[in-house]
Amino acid sequence: MTPRSFPPAAIETVREVGRVVERRYDVDGDGRADRAETLDPQSGGVRALAADADGDGTMERRVEVRYPRANTLSNASELKDGATGGEPVPQSSVPQAKPKRHLFIISDSIPPDIVADVQAQGRFAYFHRPTRIVSPFPVMTDPCLAEFFGVSPVPGVEAQYFDGQRLSDAPNLYLREGNAPWMKCVDYHLPISDHAFAYVYPDKWFKHGLGKLQEAFEASDQETFLVYMVGTSCTGSKRGRTGHVESLIQYDRLFQELMFRYEGRLDITLMSDHGHHCADYRRMSIVRNLQRAGYRPGATLNGPQDLVIPEWGLVSMIAIYAQTPAVAADAVNLGGVELAAFVDGDAVVVLSRDGEARISRDGERYRYEMLRGDPLQLDAIANALRAGGQLDPRGFGDADAWWNATKEHVFPDPLARLWRAFHGLFRNVPTVLLSLEDGFSAGSPGLDEFIDMAAVHGSLRAPSSEGVILSTLAQLPPIVRMAELREMLKARGAAIEPRGERFD
């Protein structure tokens, strides 16, 4: 199945003072324009839709729409037939109506910088500017979306995890959505059994997913319709930035089709669960490397040298289960590992090859103590907070103060995210978490045989950690925390209520 979409480009454009003010499209393929978008010459947003309703070559159906919208109440007028002179009906002269529908798409692994670049070239003209989302660490779909929907904790970092006795049956658990309580919150997603095909044949399956999305949305009468799309993870993993750009263009073409079909009475939100760092990647074998160092990776923990290391996806993080976190000091010295973290008493310890620090929490306040070096690169930031009176005599600062100081950091919001990784994000908490260097992935040796990864996620670094959201509904702040996003959307008229099962 393929979606009904607009052509990839306008058949002609009208310009004024160097700017495009109208784009005309040949949707039916007869060589002449039958749809048009009137653009605001300053913002580039869509101000009116026009259609040739009877095929006579004249666009007699027009409606003023105002995208992106300044608020949620001033939306679209009803389409009026035979507007004199082919001009838009003035918005003040017709009754205003709130859109009947809101299509909310969560699309896996879309990077915010690529969305911004595509919008700057004229795509997503119906949308406000994109907002970056800082997702939890480890940067994996299940914990990220569980935080968004408010159904944390999830059983494990991925579908394969250690429950204290044995490794989970990952294929069966994945098919049953056993690590994904958030999936009960969405109205449509591609069957889980098709995900493997989508990663092997991403282009074909992305188009199929778009077609099924469109079919499910148009068959529903729900005011808000939530969709999860795995396809952008597949196209990005296979072809990196190029795969993401092509997928975004296809999204935009579908959105244009839907805007005309619903005559402007529609809001659309496109969101990703996390980012995707596009680069050439090679898999490191953490199991083999730690075996050579004298550890015993396996399926049980009978002694201090035993480790259980799930290997499910191909990602830039590693979860290790052990009797003690002593392995962290050896693991962080392996090629490809940038950071190791574990719990020590009432603190989270972070190691790099030349550094060690402790993260402590007191209520909603955090402290960063550098014991050796500066593994999270926060020394200058901590000094600035201290000089500004935002750290108390013990070194604790409000979570919001740390957020504001580190949301643009190479490791965004690292104190809260590392703390949360060991306190409330998972039911079966790993003993040690590793964040890998750019260019390295870890996980399933079987998948590595089939897919040459061109993009991965999982690590604490910004390109992996930052997802994106853009909407026709309202402008969000430039950067937000995943756990706070749902309430922000609710305040702007998009009620996304949790419907999943909690595991705590």
HELIX and SHEET records of a PDB file:
HELIX    1   1 THR A   84  GLY A   86  5                                   3    
HELIX    2   2 GLN A   91  SER A   93  5                                   3    
HELIX    3   3 PRO A  112  ALA A  120  1                                   9    
HELIX    4   4 THR A  141  PHE A  149  1                                   9    
HELIX    5   5 ALA A  170  LEU A  175  1                                   6    
HELIX    6   6 PRO A  181  CYS A  185  5                                   5    
HELIX    7   7 ILE A  192  ASP A  194  5                                   3    
HELIX    8   8 HIS A  195  VAL A  200  1                                   6    
HELIX    9   9 PRO A  202  ALA A  219  1                                  18    
HELIX   10  10 GLY A  231  ARG A  261  1                                  31    
HELIX   11  11 ILE A  286  ARG A  292  1                                   7    
HELIX   12  12 VAL A  327  ALA A  331  1                                   5    
HELIX   13  13 ASP A  379  ALA A  387  1                                   9    
HELIX   14  14 ALA A  399  THR A  406  1                                   8    
HELIX   15  15 PRO A  414  PHE A  422  1                                   9    
HELIX   16  16 PRO A  445  PHE A  450  1                                   6    
HELIX   17  17 ALA A  462  SER A  465  1                                   4    
HELIX   18  18 MET A  482  ALA A  491  1                                  10    
SHEET    1   A 5 GLU A  12  GLU A  16  0                                        
SHEET    2   A 5 ARG A  19  TYR A  25 -1                                        
SHEET    3   A 5 ARG A  35  LEU A  39 -1                                        
SHEET    4   A 5 VAL A  46  ALA A  51 -1                                        
SHEET    5   A 5 ARG A  61  GLU A  64 -1                                        
SHEET    1   B 7 TYR A 188  HIS A 189  0                                        
SHEET    2   B 7 THR A 224  MET A 229  1                                        
SHEET    3   B 7 ARG A 101  SER A 107  1                                        
SHEET    4   B 7 LEU A 266  MET A 271  1                                        
SHEET    5   B 7 GLU A 466  SER A 471 -1                                        
SHEET    6   B 7 THR A 131  VAL A 134 -1                                        
SHEET    7   B 7 ILE A 479  ARG A 481  1                                        
SHEET    1   C 2 HIS A 277  CYS A 278  0                                        
SHEET    2   C 2 ALA A 455  VAL A 456 -1                                        
SHEET    1   D 3 ARG A 282  ARG A 283  0                                        
SHEET    2   D 3 PHE A 440  GLY A 443  1                                        
SHEET    3   D 3 LEU A 314  VAL A 315 -1                                        
SHEET    1   E 9 ARG A 296  PRO A 297  0                                        
SHEET    2   E 9 ASP A 306  VAL A 308  1                                        
SHEET    3   E 9 MET A 317  ALA A 322 -1                                        
SHEET    4   E 9 VAL A 432  LEU A 436 -1                                        
SHEET    5   E 9 VAL A 337  ASP A 344 -1                                        
SHEET    6   E 9 ALA A 347  SER A 352 -1                                        
SHEET    7   E 9 GLY A 355  ASP A 362 -1                                        
SHEET    8   E 9 ARG A 365  ARG A 372 -1                                        
SHEET    9   E 9 GLY A 397  ASP A 398 -1                                        
END                                                                             
